[in-house]
Amino acid sequence: MILSVDVGTSSVKAGLFDVHGAMVDRDAVSIALRPSATGEIYEIDPALWLEAFGRLTGRFAAERRGQIRSVVISGNGPTLVAVDEGGKALYPAITWMDGRGAEEAARLLGAALKDQAQGRAAQEGAPQDRAPQDRAAQEGAVSAVDPSFYLAKAYWLADREPGVYERTRWFLPCPEYIGFALTGEAAAVLPSPGFRRLMWNEEAIHALGLDAGRFPPFVGLGAEVGRIGSSRAEETGLEPGTPVRLAGPDFLMSLLGTATLRPGDTCDRAGSSEGINTCSETPCGDRRLISLPHVADRLFNVSGLISTSGKAQDWFVNLAGWRHDEYYESIRGVPAGSRKLLFLPCLTGERAPLWNPEARGVFAGLTLSHGVAEMGRAVAESTGYAMRHILEIMDENGMPVREMRVAGNLARNAVLNQIKADITGCRLLVPRETDAELVGDACVGLAAAGLFASAAEAAHTCVRVDREYLPRREHGALYARMFGLYKELYERLKPTFSAVAAWKRGGTG
């Protein structure tokens, strides 16, 4: 069997798959971020990942001794772990939600690369505006220090925690950290050359004054990084010599795990954050969206990312003192539009299409007649509005979306699925197995074992749609009006977000 493991933001999940790609067992262990006094820091103790991994593999290995052919690991990101030579984490993992160091790193990197471009242009006797390769290199390198990407996190550690930086042997992404702990082999998954701007490149590393030797070599998607050593075999219950494969970013595995592999196919990754990914024959030039190579050859993944969708709902559930089932049952009875109450879900800033780390969460329209149920539904509806914003921009760029395959823990939630369908106007399809990352990992493992010609072939065989949700026309006009107000609310508050951020940076009162 193939053992798939995905390290999420809120849990570590594992699934056992047979040779036909059917999930025969599944389990998960919840994990939690470290408390933050400021609400700006989003870290996790990497030891929690290893502890959860050991609990899951120990159970599966005991019940299926000798049957696990390989372990395939994916995980959240961009999340960065600094480790020493022996693999010990030197600092809490800085998660994808954490934007420390990005602004300063981007300014430094942009200036350094501009100087380099001007210097080369002067040497060649060419004006700077005739150096397109330099401009492309600068643009690609600067994008590598977006608040959520790896280099900004490494730069922050070097700048603010020099002792940690000096002791760091490797900067590792999340799933690669698990792989290193299991095998002692350092690597980072580069699905294709187009992913370098989300990872790192030597020009950007040097411009930031970092040591390229601290960044591990790249390997391909699904590469066998090593085998379970004897000490880890005892800790995990897995047989010594069991191959460990790296599947890399969870969002790519969700594309495989929903069979979002043909032009026009679209996936909604519904978890702590939300990713809307559509398969395209061409990249999108609109910078509000992300265009990356797809797992399928000669295709592209055009996406928009919502930073806190499920996480915003978790926040409200905790604030209200509810259980999750109570939350969704309560908002089911609230009319569409939450009685004209809006919520901006930017609790940790926002990624696509706003790309604004200073944006914050806001309720708008509150009155004495609103209660906790209306507020809770407004939080849920905010995910639908954020999704519709991404889909609107895709449509503007000739990539209309009429249906989406939804995956992740929240894909099982009928109330939320119907809200999304109503607000976006899209048909939502729910696969039989909603843990798409685990399914994608399994497809990688099945292909590597020679049971399918490719991971894509495995996906087309294994993924089956189980349920669908259709948009209800009676809510169309209301949600169109609310969506317009949602966008207007952000634009009007954008200067206020910047002013508040500047006030906080000033450190006064």
C-alpha positions, 0 to 999 in steps of 0.5 A: 500500500501507499501511505500518503501524509499531508502536513496541513496548517491545523492538522497532519493527515494520513491515508492508506491507499491500495494498488487501485488508488482506493483509500482504505484507511484515514486518520488525522492529528490536530496541531496548533500554532504557537500563541502570538501576543501581537497577532502578527506572528504565525509560527508552529513547533516542527516537533508537533509535525514529527509527533503527529507523523509518528502517531499516525504511521505507528498506528497504520504500520501496526495494523498493516505490517509489511504492507506499506510500499512507500511513504509520500509526503506533501505539506503547507507552504511556503513554510520555512524551517531552519535546521542544524546538521543533525536535523534539529529545528533551531527556531519555530517554523515560520508559516505561510501566513507570516509576513515578517521581513518581506517589506525590508527584504523586497526593498533591499533586493530591488535596490541591489538588483537594480544596481546590478542591472545598471552596472551591466548595462553601463559595461555593455554600453547599453541603456538600462531600458534595453536590458530585458533579461536583467529586468526579468531577473529583477522582477522574478527575484523580487517576487521571491520575497513576497510576504508569504514566500521563503526568502523573506523568512530566511532574510528575517532570520538572518537579520533578526536572529543572527545566532540562529542563522549562523547555526543553520545548515539547511532552510527546509520547506515543511514536507522536506523537513519531515523527509530530512528527519526520516532519511537524513537527506536534504532536498527541496521539491522544484516541480518545474523551473517555473517555480523558482520565483516562489522558491529561491534562486542564486541571484536573489539569495546573493542580493539579500546577502544570504548564503546559498549553501544553506538552501538545499538542492532541488529535486523533482516532484515525487522524487525518492529522497531516501529511505527510512533509517533504523532509528526512525523505523523504531520511532514511526513503526515503518520498516527500515528501508521504506522509500520516502518520496516528496510530493512538495506543495499541498496545492499541487497535490490537490490538483492531482487529487481532484483530477483538475488536469484539463484546460478549464478544470477548476479546483476550490481548495477549502481549508484554513486558507482557500485556493481557486486553481484553474487549468489553462493552456496559457499563463495569465498576465494579470498580476492579481493572479498567480500563473505557474506551471501545472503538474500536467505537461505544457499546461498552467495553473492560474490561481487566486489565494484567500489567506483566511477562509476556514481560519476565519471561521475557526476564529469566529467559532472560538470567539462565539464559544460554539462547536463547529457543528453548532456554528453551521447549524446556526448560520443555516437559519440566517437569510442569504446576505446575513441581513445586509451584514458584510465581513472582510476576511483579511485577518492576516492580510490578503493575498490574491487578488488584493496582495495587501499584507496590511488589510484587516478583518472588518464587520460592516453594517452592524446594527442592534438587530444583528446577533451572533448567528448573522455575524457568523453567516457573514464570516462564511459568506465572506469566503464566497465573495472573496472567491467570486472576486478571483473568479471575476478576474479570471473571467476578465482574462478569458478564463471563465469558470462555471463549475469547480471541484471542491476539496479539503476538510470543508468540502464535506460541509453542505451549508458552506458548499451551498453558500459558495455555489449561490454567491459564485454562481458556479456548480460545485462538485464534491469528489468521493474523497475530499482529502485531495492532497492525500489522493494526489500523494497516492497518485504520485506513489502509485505512478512511482511504483509502476502501477500507472503510467503517470500520476495524471493517469492515476488521478483520472482513474481514482477520482470520482465525483460524489455530490453536487451543489447548484446555485439557487437563482433566487439569491442571484440579485442579492448576492450580486449587490452584496458582492459589489458592496464587498469590493467597495468596502475594501477600496474605501478602507484601504487607506485606513488599513495603511494608516493603522499599519503605519501607526503600529510600526511607529510603536506609539500609544 
